[in-house]
Amino acid sequence: MARQSKTIRRRVFEMMEVGGTGTLVGRAFDLFMILLVVANITAMAAATIYTVRRSYFEELFYFEVFSLAVFIIEYLLRFWVCVEYLSDNDRHGKFGFRLQFLFSPLMIIDFLAIAPIVGFFFVGVDLRFLLILRLLRIFKLTRYSPALSSLGRVIYEERRALTATMIIMMGMVLFSAAIMYYVEGEVQPDAFGNIPIAMWWSLTTLTTVGYGDVVPVTVIGKLFGGIVMIFGLAMYALPIGIIASGFSNEIHRQDFVVRWGLVAGVPLFSDLDAAMITNIAKYLRSRVVQEGKLIARAGDRADKMYLIVSGEVARRSGRDIVRLQEGAFFGVKSLIENSNFTANYVATSRCQLLVLEVNDYQHLMANFPEIEERLKKEYESFGHEDYGQPEGEAEPA
């Protein structure tokens, strides 16, 4: 019975936590939750329209009850299956790990998204002013969007730089408000009569919003206002630049990690040290080819070398077909000799390939000649024309 319970828990874990990267059921669950969250936000916005709220009050109410039930069940199931993350030598134990898991950011968001509604429905306390927390459900989408998760990591990793820019910007708001207080305070006491009031003008000017409800009227005030606008354009662009740069670096880092893992999994490079694999991964590009697609055509210039990470590629030359499996590579001889492909290469299944362009190949070989020697040795040992695959795989068309 205990073993059966563990098996069920593992399957639920794979569906909920592995999700879209796992089984078809996991992808279906992810899609259902994404649609439910989007529908909740849409329903909440629509409910603020009086005619919609009056006409569809019952429908909106029952949809909220249904959504709440789904989110509560999801919350409890995640709490139940979280121990599947535990390794055998973890010291926390199941209870300690579950307690720690409850205070993870995503679980806190899940709790805040359901707690006010639970209180409103079952406790009887008037928590309508907290219903705005239903909008937190939109953050549940971070579970299903790698891009949103990456953005969250970027903001956290750049928190010191962002904090520094916020301090600088607040300092500029205070400084410009103080100057305008002394310059315009006597002329416009309602708008610049003290520094806190003048901060409204400073904030709208530095952020280039410029509502126009408060404007300087003196010559000195206008000149200083122009200077503040110029500084605002420069300073308030800093947080955007920091986040954009960090997000770009995060995407490139993730892509590099994936490529590093793919390169390390290719038998040709599997026994190389980590530093050498890192150097190779910088030059290779990952590519997915669907079944039936032509990868390389006979007679075309060989400007790429291909390594098969997964799937199967058929090399078709005349009536002969050679099937290249995972770990094989092709195009290297033609690339080295600067010649053309002598056969057609077609994906016979969905393939994950690593591609080395001719320019990148030349740079890689110039910097690491031992890799070129390894490639030559590999394809010469197989006895085939321009691909690495054990002999005896040919079959008639």
C-alpha positions in Angstrom: 0.0 0.0 0.0 2.8 2.4 0.9 4.6 1.6 -2.4 1.4 2.2 -4.3 1.0 5.6 -2.6 4.6 6.5 -3.5 4.0 5.5 -7.1 0.9 7.7 -7.3 2.7 10.6 -5.6 5.5 10.3 -8.1 3.1 10.4 -11.0 1.3 13.4 -9.6 4.7 15.1 -9.1 5.7 14.5 -12.7 2.5 15.9 -13.9 2.6 19.1 -11.7 6.2 19.9 -11.2 7.8 18.5 -14.4 4.8 19.6 -16.4 5.3 20.7 -20.0 8.7 19.2 -20.2 7.4 15.8 -19.3 4.4 13.7 -20.4 1.4 14.6 -22.5 -0.7 14.6 -19.2 1.8 17.2 -17.8 1.5 19.4 -20.8 -2.3 19.2 -20.7 -2.2 20.1 -17.0 0.0 23.1 -17.6 -2.3 24.3 -20.4 -5.4 23.9 -18.3 -3.9 25.9 -15.4 -2.7 28.7 -17.7 -6.1 29.0 -19.3 -7.8 28.9 -15.8 -5.5 31.7 -14.5 -6.2 33.8 -17.6 -9.9 33.2 -17.3 -9.8 34.3 -13.7 -8.1 37.6 -14.4 -10.6 38.2 -17.3 -13.6 37.4 -15.1 -12.4 39.7 -12.3 -11.9 42.5 -14.8 -15.3 41.9 -16.4 -17.0 41.8 -12.9 -16.2 45.4 -12.4 -18.6 46.3 -15.3 -21.9 46.9 -13.7 -24.0 45.4 -16.5 -21.9 42.3 -16.7 -21.9 41.8 -12.9 -25.7 42.2 -12.8 -26.4 39.9 -15.7 -23.9 37.2 -14.9 -23.6 37.3 -11.1 -24.4 33.6 -10.6 -22.1 32.5 -13.4 -19.2 34.6 -12.1 -19.8 33.3 -8.5 -19.8 29.6 -9.4 -16.8 30.1 -11.7 -15.0 31.7 -8.7 -16.0 28.8 -6.5 -14.8 26.3 -9.1 -11.5 28.1 -9.6 -11.0 28.4 -5.8 -11.5 24.6 -5.4 -9.0 23.9 -8.2 -6.4 26.2 -6.7 -6.8 24.8 -3.2 -6.5 21.2 -4.6 -3.4 22.2 -6.6 -1.9 23.9 -3.5 -2.5 20.8 -1.3 -1.2 18.4 -4.0 2.0 20.5 -4.5 2.5 20.3 -0.7 2.0 16.5 -0.8 4.3 15.8 -3.7 7.1 18.3 -2.9 9.1 15.6 -1.0 9.9 14.0 -4.4 12.5 16.7 -4.7 14.3 15.2 -1.7 17.5 13.2 -2.2 18.2 10.1 -0.2 20.9 11.9 1.8 19.0 15.1 2.5 19.1 16.0 6.2 15.9 18.0 6.4 13.5 15.1 6.5 10.1 15.2 4.9 8.5 17.4 7.6 11.3 19.9 7.5 11.4 20.0 3.8 7.6 20.5 3.5 7.8 23.3 6.0 10.6 24.9 4.0 8.7 24.4 0.7 5.6 26.2 2.1 7.7 29.4 2.4 9.1 29.2 -1.1 8.1 32.3 -3.3 5.7 30.4 -5.6 3.9 28.7 -2.7 3.5 32.0 -0.9 2.0 33.5 -4.1 -0.4 30.5 -4.3 -1.4 31.0 -0.7 -2.1 34.7 -1.0 -4.1 34.1 -4.1 -6.6 31.8 -2.3 -6.4 32.9 1.4 -8.5 36.1 1.2 -11.2 34.3 -0.8 -11.3 31.4 1.6 -11.7 33.9 4.5 -14.5 35.7 2.6 -16.4 32.5 1.8 -16.0 30.5 5.0 -14.9 32.7 7.9 -17.5 35.3 7.3 -15.1 38.2 7.7 -15.6 41.1 5.3 -12.4 40.8 3.3 -13.7 42.4 0.1 -10.9 45.0 0.3 -8.5 42.1 0.0 -10.0 40.7 -3.1 -7.5 42.6 -5.1 -5.1 39.9 -4.1 -6.9 37.7 -6.6 -4.8 39.5 -9.2 -1.8 37.7 -7.6 -3.1 34.6 -9.5 -1.5 36.1 -12.6 1.9 35.4 -11.0 1.0 31.7 -11.0 1.9 31.9 -14.6 5.6 32.0 -13.6 5.4 28.3 -13.0 4.6 27.7 -16.6 6.7 30.4 -18.3 10.5 30.0 -18.3 10.8 33.6 -19.5 9.0 35.0 -16.5 11.1 32.8 -14.1 14.2 34.1 -15.8 13.0 37.7 -15.4 12.4 37.1 -11.7 16.0 35.7 -11.3 17.4 38.7 -13.2 15.6 41.2 -10.9 16.9 39.3 -7.8 20.5 39.0 -9.1 20.5 42.7 -10.1 18.9 43.8 -6.9 22.0 45.7 -5.7 22.4 47.7 -8.9 18.6 48.4 -9.0 18.6 49.5 -5.4 21.5 51.9 -6.1 19.7 53.4 -9.1 16.5 53.8 -7.0 18.6 55.7 -4.3 20.1 57.9 -7.0 16.7 58.6 -8.5 15.1 59.5 -5.2 18.1 61.7 -4.5 17.5 63.5 -7.8 13.8 63.9 -6.9 14.6 65.5 -3.5 17.4 67.7 -4.9 15.3 69.1 -7.8 12.3 69.6 -5.5 14.5 71.5 -3.1 15.8 73.8 -5.9 12.3 74.4 -7.2 11.1 75.2 -3.8 13.6 78.1 -3.5 13.1 79.2 -7.1 9.3 79.0 -7.5 8.1 78.7 -3.9 7.2 82.4 -3.5 5.7 82.7 -7.0 3.6 79.5 -6.8 3.1 78.6 -3.1 0.3 76.1 -3.9 2.6 74.1 -6.3 6.1 74.7 -4.8 5.3 76.0 -1.3 7.3 73.2 0.4 9.6 70.4 -0.7 7.1 67.5 -0.3 4.6 69.4 -2.6 7.4 70.2 -5.1 8.4 66.5 -5.3 5.3 65.9 -7.4 6.6 68.2 -10.1 10.1 66.6 -9.8 8.8 63.1 -10.1 6.6 63.8 -13.2 9.4 65.7 -14.8 12.2 63.3 -14.1 10.1 60.4 -15.4 9.3 62.4 -18.5 5.5 61.9 -17.8 4.9 65.7 -17.7 1.2 66.0 -16.8 1.4 69.7 -17.2 -0.7 70.4 -14.1 2.4 72.1 -12.4 4.9 74.1 -14.4 7.6 76.6 -13.6 6.8 80.2 -14.6 10.1 82.0 -13.8 13.0 82.1 -16.2 15.4 80.4 -13.7 12.7 77.8 -13.0 12.2 77.0 -16.7 16.0 76.7 -17.3 16.3 74.4 -14.3 13.3 72.4 -15.4 15.0 71.8 -18.8 18.1 70.5 -17.0 16.0 68.2 -14.9 14.3 66.8 -18.0 17.7 65.9 -19.6 18.9 64.2 -16.4 15.6 62.4 -16.1 16.0 60.9 -19.6 19.5 59.5 -18.6 18.9 58.4 -15.1 15.5 56.8 -15.4 16.7 54.7 -18.3 19.2 53.0 -16.0 16.9 50.4 -14.4 15.5 49.5 -17.9 19.1 49.0 -19.2 20.1 47.0 -16.1 17.1 44.6 -16.4 17.4 44.3 -20.2 21.1 43.5 -20.0 20.6 41.1 -17.2 17.8 39.3 -19.0 19.9 39.0 -22.1 22.7 37.5 -20.1 20.4 35.1 -18.4 19.0 33.9 -21.7 22.5 33.4 -23.1 23.6 31.6 -20.0 20.7 29.2 -20.1 21.3 28.6 -23.8 25.0 27.9 -23.1 24.2 25.5 -20.3 21.9 23.6 -22.6 24.5 23.5 -25.4 27.2 22.5 -22.8 25.1 19.5 -21.8 24.4 18.5 -25.4 28.1 18.7 -26.3 29.1 16.7 -23.2 26.6 14.0 -24.2 28.1 13.5 -27.7 30.4 10.4 -27.6 32.9 12.3 -29.8 33.5 14.8 -27.0 32.4 12.8 -23.9 35.9 12.1 -22.6 37.1 15.7 -22.9 37.6 17.8 -19.8 35.1 20.5 -18.8 37.2 23.4 -20.0 37.6 21.9 -23.5 33.8 21.1 -23.7 33.2 24.8 -22.7 35.3 26.0 -25.5 33.5 23.8 -28.0 30.1 24.7 -26.8 30.8 28.4 -27.5 31.0 27.6 -31.2 28.2 25.0 -31.6 24.6 26.0 -32.2 21.6 23.8 -31.3 19.0 23.0 -34.0 15.9 20.9 -34.0 14.8 19.2 -37.3 11.4 17.6 -37.7 10.9 14.2 -39.3 11.2 14.2 -43.1 13.1 17.4 -43.4 16.1 17.7 -45.6 19.2 18.7 -43.6 21.9 18.8 -46.4 21.6 18.3 -50.1 24.1 16.5 -52.4 26.0 19.0 -54.4 25.6 21.9 -52.0 28.7 23.5 -50.5 29.6 21.9 -47.2 29.6 24.9 -45.0 28.4 23.1 -41.8 29.3 20.1 -39.8 26.4 18.3 -38.0 26.5 16.2 -34.8 23.4 14.1 -33.9 22.4 14.5 -30.3 19.2 12.5 -30.6 17.1 11.1 -33.4 18.0 9.4 -36.6 19.3 10.8 -40.0 19.4 8.9 -43.2 22.3 9.4 -45.6 21.0 8.7 -49.1 23.5 8.2 -51.9 22.0 6.7 -55.1 20.3 3.5 -54.0 22.1 3.1 -50.8 20.8 4.4 -47.4 22.9 4.6 -44.3 21.2 5.4 -41.1 23.1 7.6 -38.6 22.1 7.2 -35.0 22.7 9.3 -31.9 26.3 10.2 -31.5 27.1 10.2 -35.2 28.4 13.2 -37.1 28.5 14.1 -40.8 29.9 16.8 -43.1 33.3 16.9 -41.4 35.4 15.6 -44.3 33.6 17.8 -46.8 34.1 20.7 -44.4 37.8 20.0 -44.0 38.4 19.6 -47.7 36.2 22.6 -48.6 34.2 20.5 -51.0 30.5 19.7 -51.5 28.1 17.2 -49.8 28.1 14.0 -51.8 24.8 12.7 -50.4 21.4 13.8 -49.2 20.9 13.8 -45.4 17.2 13.5 -44.3 15.8 13.4 -40.7 13.9 10.1 -40.4 12.7 11.2 -36.9 12.7 14.4 -34.9 16.4 15.2 -34.4 18.3 17.4 -32.0 21.5 18.5 -33.8 24.6 20.5 -33.0 25.7 22.6 -35.9 29.2 24.0 -36.5 29.4 26.7 -39.1 32.4 26.9 -41.4 33.7 30.1 -39.9 33.3 28.8 -36.4 35.0 25.6 -37.4 38.0 27.5 -38.7 38.3 29.5 -35.5 37.9 26.4 -33.4 40.5 24.4 -35.3 42.9 27.3 -35.3 42.7 27.6 -31.5 42.4 23.9 -30.7 44.2 21.8 -33.3 43.8 18.7 -31.1 40.1 18.8 -31.9 40.7 18.7 -35.6 43.0 15.7 -35.1 40.3 13.9 -33.2 37.8 14.6 -35.9 40.1 13.3 -38.6 40.9 10.2 -36.7 37.3 9.5 -36.0 35.9 9.7 -39.5 39.0 7.9 -41.0 38.5 5.0 -38.6 34.9 4.5 -39.8 35.9 4.1 -43.4 32.9 6.1 -44.7 33.2 9.2 -46.8 32.1 12.0 -44.6 30.3 10.8 -41.5 31.0 9.1 -38.2 29.1 5.9 -37.8 30.1 2.2 -37.4 30.3 0.3 -40.6 27.7 -2.2 -41.7 24.7 0.2 -41.5 24.2 0.5 -45.3 21.0 -0.9 -46.8 19.4 -0.7 -50.2 16.9 1.9 -51.0 
